[in-house]
């Protein structure tokens, strides 16, 4: 049975890993006596995303979130493991029709749109790639583009403009319209609001939730902004140096965080209510992924680390908590009961 329950997941990752060879050229290695350099961006990730939910992936920069996104949509091929969509493996290549069901919204609305194209050309590109979706040729194409622009809160006449004539929030709406053109079921959102002002972020997030309800979409939402994740996600997985260290429903993870790293991330969120609760700032930096520490990768920054943490890699295991709910945690201190449970005001 999958982590999402009895219903088969829409998207599933099974022990997925990705290693990049970042070695200097062969001749340089020979002359300088340097070994090969391997960067383990993702180190054995298991995920199951249910149809219709918003699954969030969070963590500091460099933890492997965006690499997971690119592995799912096929921009990278995994070094090992399986990626499944509706139960079918897609890691070794997928049909064009299957790939059409998976689209991506990128982080930078300024860099993800072709500045030389009209907006109508940008939104129509997926339709031209999949001409079987059109029944009446150019007339149908123009009507579909106008409908998509209106669906994301723009005017049909905006199709005649260039991307530089729009604000950041409007450009991200254009990106969403382009992603919806192929009528996908699954959208990978790689920090889609991080480059936007706070007020514009709220507008874009509300638009995404509205479209999800109307179209029955499934989201993988990647972010480092925990406030945004708390607002939009159904379930959350926390990544650290290529591994998932905690995974739980959103209310459970924010209300009773288990892993020391999750607690540190939540403690870094500004306390607007001035509750006066004890907070532990995030200490240190993410280790160099070219030379990760032995054992638990978080142990150099963890105040609860012991000799076992320095020697043995923790495994993701279910931990029972309040109201009978469970959290998947990879932490020796949690497993051994060395961490006291912490229930926040949101629980």
Helices and strands as residue ranges (DSSP letters): E 11-21, H 26-32, E 38-49, E 54-58, H 65-73, E 80-85, E 88-89, H 96-100, E 102-105, H 119-129, G 131-133, H 137-151, G 156-160, G 163-165, H 168-180, E 186-190, H 198-215, E 218-223, H 226-232, E 235-240, E 243-249, H 250-255, H 260-267, G 289-291, G 299-301, H 307-311, E 317-320, G 322-324, E 326-329, H 332-335
